[in-house]
C-alpha cells in the first residue's frame, strides 16, 4: 500500500487501458483513481476535484490531445504532476511535453511497474516542491562552510584548520589543484571570522592583463591613462574592513608582485596615477594551483612575497585522494540540483561505483559539472550507468582508473552499505520504494539491511 493517499486522474480513449491502469493504481498503489475517456472529460474532472498526478495518453481525439490536457492542468492545478503516455513517441513531441511542464514521458507498451515507479516519483517531486516553497530564503541559502562536503581524514584536517585560523589576521595561502574548492575555503575562513559582516571580494589574477589587473586591485584616478574617464575604486579599498581573495596569484607580473608586497607590508594602496597613499584594513587570502616554491626557484615569483603570503598554508587534497567522499558529494550535488528544478534524483549502485573509481582530473568542479549535465537530460529521477559519460565507464587510459585508487578506497561491500543507507534515507525508510530503486526484491533488501547493521562481538 502507498505511504500516502493521493488522487490520480487517468486519461485515455482506450477503455482497456483505462481499466488496467485504474485497477493497478488502486490495488498496487493504494491511490484514489478517477478515469476520463478524453480531454474534455478530463478538464471537466479537473473543475470538480484536485489531482496529485495526471496520467494521460497523448493521442486522445481530433479536437484536444494529451498536450492540451497538460497545459490546462498546469494552468488550473499547477501543483499537479503530469505524466504523458504515447505509442507514437517522437523527439519533437517529447521536447514539447518537457517544455510544457510534463514530469515524465512514457512510451507504449509500458511495464506496470514502470508506471507505479513514475507515479511514486511524481508524488515525491510534488512533496519536495511544496517543502522547498515553504522554506524562507535564509533556510534555502547555505553558508560557504556547508558547501564544503566530505568526512575523509584529509577534509577533517581542512575543517580544523579553518576553525583555528578564522579569527587570525594572518595572510593565508591556499594551495591545491584546479577545482578542489579553494574559493570555498577562503569564503569559509571569512564567514567564520570577525570580518564576516564585511565584504569578501575575489579576483582571478589570471583573467586580466597586467594593466587591467593593476587597476582592478588598486584603482585609478581620472586621466591616469587613455580611457580613464573617471576615478575607479580598487578591490583593496572597496573591501576595507573585510577580506580580499586573490586566486591564481602566481600569474601576477613581477611589477605587480612588488606592488602587492608593498600593500601587504604597509597596509596601504596607491591608485594608478596617484601619489596619495590610502590606508586600508583587509585580510589577504591568496590561492594558487601552481607550486609557488618551485616558481620561486625558477625566478618567476618573488621569494619575499611568497613568504609574506604563506604565513599560514592550507593545502586542499585532490578528489582522487579522498574518493571515500564522492558518495557524499554526489548526494550533496543531487540535492542541490534537485532543489533548483523541484525534483529528486538518485543514482544506481553501478553508476555510483563508476563515479567513485574515476580519477576526476578536474576534481570537485568536474564532478559537479558532470552531474549537472546528467541531471539536465534525466527525466526518471534515477541516474544509471548508461547515462554517465563514456570516460567514466572505462578505466582511464593514463592509469587513473581503479588500479590506482586502491589506497583509501572503500570496498565494494562498504560502497553497497553506504548506497543502501543513502537510498533508505532518500525514501524515508520506505522499503518497497528502496527495493524498486535498487532493482531488488524486498527479501533481498532485508538481507542487505541486516548485513549493514553493526554486529556485536562475542563477549
TAGIKA-V454011 format. One record per helix or strand. SS is the DSSP state (a for helix, b for strand). FROM is the first residue (numbers start at 0). TO is the last residue. If there is no record, write none. Layout:
SS_FROM_TO / SS_FROM_TO
This chain:
b_6_10 / a_14_26 / b_31_35 / a_38_47 / b_52_56 / a_65_75 / b_80_85 / a_90_98 / b_103_106 / a_111_133 / a_136_139 / a_143_146 / a_152_164 / b_171_174 / a_181_190 / b_199_203 / a_204_206 / a_209_217 / b_219_219 / b_231_231 / a_234_237 / b_242_246 / a_248_250 / a_253_265 / b_267_268 / b_271_271 / b_277_278 / b_282_287 / a_291_296 / a_302_308 / b_311_314 / a_318_340 / b_345_346 / a_348_356 / a_362_376 / b_381_382 / a_384_386 / a_389_391 / a_401_403 / a_411_425 / a_430_437 / a_441_451
